[in-house]
Amino acid sequence: MEMKNLNNPIEKKGTEKVSSNFGKKGWGVIIYVGVLYYFMTGMTVDGLNVLVPGLSELHGMNYNQVLAISTPAGIIALISCMFYGWLAAKKGAQFTAVLCLVLGGGATIWYGNANTITTYAISLTLMVSLINGFSNIAGNVYMANWFPRKKGLALGWATMGMNMASATIVIVLNAFAVRFGGMNISVTIIGIFMIVLAIFTKLFMKGTPEEAGCTPDNLPPDQLNGNRIENYVHKLTYMKVFKTKETWLMAIAYGVNGMVTVGVMSQLVPRLMERGYELNTAIMMLTIAAIIGLAGSYAWGVVDQKWGTKTASLYFAMWYIVGIGFNLIDNTICLYISLFMIGVAIGGNANFPPSMVTTIFGRREFPMAFTVMNTIQGVIRNMAFLVLAAAISITGSFTGAYMVFMAIEVISIIAMVLLNDKPKEIED
């Protein structure tokens, strides 16, 4: 497969002005996608902390069986994203988002009221799949379409929705459950909100700035350098993306970042308790780290915008290694430094994959390219618990496991160094 340079409006590294002048409609898209990200993190990751015990107890299901279903549900969701990516390429971000929000809202309502292991498994799988469809696929296609040049900074703002979910979703779900009489009602409310958001999407959220009467990045027309999206005939296929070296290097680099994040954050509370902190104190520290991630999300967006996604990704991996390293030092000040650095890191973890795909493949070919890269990346990320279990088994402690994750993060640096981030176009 031959690649050639594409005249994409990508930033000149180190000279790009960092400005959040996205325009009124551009800011609307950023806030909207931030809400989509909130659902993804809240209902498929962090919310499971209360959803699994709450729903299993409510419906009299075995807790361990209910918990185990989350793993295959996540894998099936990754595979299903291949369809959503194709749909977004053919029908656009708005159509994909509306469809997945309506169906995802229905699946979420079913999930909250499923009272057998079989119906729980089916409804959870559908919910996770469709939430990934409207957030991870449609949401990121929105961002690529609207902000091909200011993508780093725009994603820095939008991904704050993920950190907000980490900090608040448990509180929100519990508050609804207490107020309205059960976790099933709480989940039903979330599902209804998704359906309402689908109507809002259809009425107000155009998939491209051109459809909304705007320009990409809110730039003057004379600065666009072509790259218009209407009437564009897609040249990219899934097979071509799979055969592209950059796809695999991106997936390895960002998959490792995700694996380390899942491994470190999922065991941060036990790790802090291993250091002698009480449970409530450890949970408070975890919450503070998630809140710090709000600032980290923006900060990494600035670095991406100013120096380019590749440079930002390299800085990110090195920052992460140092942050985990401070956690290994038996000193209170070093521990606080570590929590700050890890918090900043988790804030930028989701920024770079869609940003790099936009850099290399452009806004027009983003849906297919991102879907493939995201699937491979997700498979690597989902190996976190296997690596964690093996590391703890071999080393006998969370300290040893954290050392293993530090070593694994080096793979991300190597992959990113080998990556050619020049814009490409797929030849016919």
N, C-alpha and C positions, 0 to 999 in steps of 0.2 A: 504494500500500500504506500503510495507516494503522498508526501505532505509538502505544502508550500506555505509561504508567509501569507497571512491574511491582514488586510488593512483594517484592523479593529481599533477602536478608540481606547487603547489601553494606556495607562499612565506612564509617563517618563519617570523612572524610578529616581527618587531623591529630589525631584523638582516639582512634583505635583503639589498644588496648594490644597491643604486640608481644610475643606469648607463643607458645612452641613447645610448648604443652600440647596435643598432638594425640591423646593417649591411646595405649595399647599397640597397638591395631589400626591406628590412624591412622599411627603411625610405621612399622608394617609395610607399609602401602600406599606410603608415601613411599620407603622403601628398595627395595621391589619395583619401583616405577616408575623409580627411579634406575638399576636394573639394566637395565630395558628401554631407557632412554635411552643407557646404556653401549653396548649392541649397536648402536643406531642410529648414533651417532657413530663407534664403533669399526669397524664392518664396512662402512659405506656411505661414510665420508669418510676418516678418518685411517688406517685399516688398509690402504687402497689403496696407501699409500706402500710397503708391503712385499708386499702381495698381488699387485699387477700385475706387478712384476718377478719375484717368486718363482714365480708360477704360469705366467707366459709362458715362463720359462726351463725350468721343470720339464717342461712339456708340449710344448716346442718351437714355441711360437706367436710371431708377430711382436709385439714389444712395443708399437709405435705403434698397431697395430690393436686390441690388447687395451685399451690406454689409452683410445682413442677411443670404445669401446663404453660407457664409464661415463656419458657425457653423455646419449645417448638412453635409457639405462636409468633415469637419474634423472628424466627427463621423463615416461616411462611410469609410473614409480612415483607421481609427483604425480597423474596422471590416475586411476590405480587407487584412490587414496585416496578418491575420490568414492564408490566402492562400499563401502569400509570404513566411511566415515562413516554411510552409509545403514544398513549392517549393525549398527553400534553403536547407532544410534537405535532399530532394531527389536528387536535381540536382546540389547543390553547390552554393557558393557565386557568382562565376563568371557568371554562366548561369543566375542567378536571376538578377544580376546587368545589364547585357547586355540587357536582355529582357525588364526590367523596364526602362532603359535609352532610348531605341529606342521608345517604346510606350509612355513613359513620355515626350520625346522630341516632338513627334507628338501631344500629348494632349496639351502641352504648346503652340505650334504654333496655334492650334485651339483656345485655351483659349484667346490668344491675339487678335484674329480676330473674336471671337464670337460676334454677333451684336444683339442677342435677349436674353431675360432673360432665356429662356429654354436652348438654346445652351451654354450660359454662365454657367448655373448651371451644365450641364452635363460635359462640358470641364473642369471646375474648379475641380469638384469631381474627374474626371479621373486624372488630373494633380497632385492634392494633394495625391491621393492614390498611384500613380506610383512613385512619388518622395519619399514617405515613403518607398516604396518597395525597391528602389535602395540605399537609404541612411540609414534609420532607421533599416531595416532588413538586406539587403545584406552588407551594410557598417559595421554594428556591427558584422556580422558573419565573415567578413574578419578579424576584430580586434581580435575576440575570437580565430580564427584559427591560426593566426600568432603570437599572443602575450598572450598565456594562463598564463604565469608567470609574465611577465612585463606589464600586461594589464593596470594597473593603470597609469603608466608613459606614455605608448603609447597612451592611451585615452586622457591623459592630453595634449599631443601635437596635436592629431587629432581634438579634440573638439574646438581648437582655430579657426577652420573653421567657427563654429557657431558664435563666437564673431566677426570675421571678417565680416561676413554677416550682423550682427546687425549694425556694424559701417560703412559699405560701400555700401550695396545693393541699398539703396535709391539713393545714388549719382550715382551709375553705371546705374541704370534703367533710371534715369532722363537724364544722359549724352547721352545714346544711343537714347533716345526719341528726344532730341534736335538735335543731329547730323544727325539722319537718318529720321526724319520727323514724329514722332508719337510714343505713348506708345505701339501700336500694333506691330510696327517694332522692338521696344526694346525687347518685350517679344518673338517675333519670333527669334531674334538672340540668346536668351537664349535657346530656344528649339533646334535650330540647333547645338549649342554647346553641348547639352546633347547627340544628335545623334552622333556627332564626338567623344565624350567621350566613347560612347558605342563601337565604332570601336577600340579605344585605349584600352579599357578594354579587349576586345576579343583577341587582339594581345599580350598584355603585362602583364595584371594583373591576375596572377594565384590565384585561390581561397585559396590554402593552401601553406605553405612554402615547403612541400614535393614535390608538383608539380613543384615548381620553383627551385628545387635542393638545398633547404636551410633547416634549422632546425627551429622549433618554438623558438622564442625569440632570435634567432641567437646564441643559446647555443651549446657547444660541444656535440656530440652524447651521451657521457657517463653521461651527466647531465639531460637527458630527462625523465628518469624514466617511460618509456613506454608512454601510452596515444597517440599512433599514430592514425591517422584518416582514412588512406586508408583502404578500404574493411570493414569498421566498420558497423555493423548492428544496426540501431537505435532501442532502447528499449522504448524510451519515446513516449507517445501519449499525445494529448491535454488533454484528460480526466485525465491522471495521473498527469499532471502539475496542473490542476485545483484543484485536491484533495490534493496537497502538501501544508502544512501550510506555508512553507517558501515563496512560490509564493505570497501568500496574504500579508504576512508581508512586503516583498519587495515592492509590488505594493502600499500598504498603505503608507509606509515610503517615497518612491520616488514620489508617486502621490501627496502627501501633499507638498513635496518640489516644485514640478512643479506648483501646485495650487498657492502657496505663491509667486513663481517667477512671474507667469503670473499676479496675482493680484497686486503685488507691482510695477513691471516694466511697466505694461500697464497704470498705473495711476500715475507714478512718476512725469510726467510733470504737470498734474493738482495739484498734491500734492505740488510741489515746487511753483506753482503759488499761491496756498492757503497760502503758507508761505511768499508771497510778491515778488517773482521773476517774471520778465517779461518772455514772451513766448520764445523768442530767447535764453535767458540765461538758461531757464529751459531745452530747447532742447540740448544746449551745454553740460549741466551737465549730461544729459542722455547719450549723445555720449561718454563723458569721462568715465562714468561708464562702458559702453560696451567695451571700449578700455582697461580699467583696468582688465576686464574679461579675456583678453588674458594671462596676468600674473597669474590670479587666476586659470585658467585652468591648467597650468603647476604646480602651487603650490599644488593644490589638488591632482594632479597625483603623486607628490612626497610623499605626506602624505599617499595616498593609497598604493603606492609601499613600503614604509618604515614600516608602522604600520598595514596594512591590510584595506580592504574596509569597514568593519564594524566600526572599530575605526574612520576611516576617515569620514564616514557618520554621526557618532555621533558628531564629532567635527564640521562638516559642519552645522548641524542643530542648535547647540549652537551658532556658529559664526553668523548664519543668525538672530537668535533671538536678539542677542546683537546689530547687525548692524541696524535692524529695530528699536530697542529701542532708539538708538542714534538719529534716525530721528524724534523721538517724542519730543526731548528736544529742547526748543526754544533758541537755541544758534548756532551761525554760525560755530564755530569750531566743535561742535558736528554734525552739518549737513554734514560738509566735511568728518568727520570720517565715518558717516553713508554711504555716497556715495561711499567711498573707500571700506567699508566692504561689501556693497550690490554688488558692481562691482566685487569684488573677489568671492563672493558667486555665482553669475550668471555664472561665468567662470567655476565653478565645478559642476553645476547642472546636466549636461548631462553625466558626467564621471562615476558616480557610478552605475546606473542600469545595463549596460552591464558588468561592472567589477564584480558586485556581482553575477550576473547570471553565469558568467564564474567560479567564485569561487565555487559556490554550485553545479552546474550541469556539469561543465567541457566543454571543447571546442567541444567535439563530440556531446553532446546533447544540445548545446547552441541554435540552431535555433528555435526549438519547445518551449523550456522553456522561452526564451526571448520574443517570440511573444505573449505568453499568459500573461506574467507579464506586458509587454508593453501595451497591450490592456486594462487591468484592471487599470494600472497606468494612462493611457490616459483619461479614463472615469473620474477618480478622478480629474485629472488636469483640465479637461474641465468644472468642476464645479466652477472654479475660479470666473467667472463673476456673477454667481448666488449668491455666497457667498458675493462677493463685493457689489452687488446691495442691498442685505439684510442688510449688515453691514452699508452701507451709509444711508439706509432708517432708521435704528434703531438709529444709533449714530449721524447722521446728518453731518458728516464730513469725510474727508479722514484720519484724525488723528484717529478717532474711528475705521475706516476700517483697518488701519495698526495695531492697537492694537488687533483686532480680528485675523489677520493673525499671529501675534506673538503667540497668544494662540493656534492656530491651528497647528503651527510648533511643539509644544510639542508632538503632536500625532506621528510625525515622530520619535522622540526620543524614545517614548514608544515602537513603533513597532520594531525599530532597536534593542533595548535592549532585546526584546523577541525573536529575530531572532537567529536561530542556523546556523552559517555560515560554519560549517564543510562540506567538499566536500561530495557529495552524489552520489549514483548510483541507478537508478531505477531497481528493480528486475523484472524479467520476470513474 
